[in-house]
Amino acid sequence: MTRPLTAAQRRLIEAADPGTGRLKGTEAQLTALVKRGLAFRHPRSPHDHFLTPAGHRAREAEGEPSQEHEPEAPSPGGPGGVFAARVGGEAVPPAQGEAARLREVRSAWQGMLELRRMTNPDASTDRPCAWERTHLVQAAALALEASGHRPAGPEGEGGDGYRVRDTPQPDAVAVYAPDPGVLRACAETLEGAGWQAGEYTEPRTRRRYVLASPRRV
């Protein structure tokens, strides 16, 4: 299970700048948040620390009424194990309501846009940042889920939702959906989120898919 935040860590997160997520604290405190995936150290001087998407979500969760807090299993694919976008095919926790999930996704996407602004050299929010380039499947899935696309259910209950999967290419993911219209809409969403996306056909299976990679310029 993910360790609960200490009182000092909660205070640091709650005191972060509401606009930028900039943190203030001792080096040890900030390093501890970085290790938990809740903060990152800006690569440029003065090397300030800022909340990650997981950190933004943790701050939002602290402000929610207690009756809305549900126990959540850690998600290894998400930043710091706190939030994971649905890549399609996974089981959905039965205790999680749709409204709560929408709040999570909205918060994570806003945090991602802020991360882009703070880490892209030109402060651009219209193309993926370094974190997304090292977490391709999660990043693409977050862009899709945040735009309202429905992920596929568990194997055997797939329906017409999307599935995001790794590919042999180091900088690309594949998106599958049984419905051609859904697949085309996923490609358009990823292009709007700063990805290069195109539809292809697997030679052996003849299955259509979208190949997407983060745009660099």
Secondary structure, DSSP 8 states (H G I E B T S, - for coil): ------HHHHHHHHTS-TTT-EE---HHHHHHHHHTTSEEE-SSTT--EEE-HHHHHHHHHHTS-GGG-------TTSGGGT-----SSS---TT--HHHHHHHHHHHHHHHHHHHHHHSTT--SSS--HHHHHSHHHHHHHHHHHTT--B--STT--TT-BEEEE-SSTT-EEEE-SSHHHHHHHHHHHHHTTEEEEEEE-TTT--EEEEEEE---
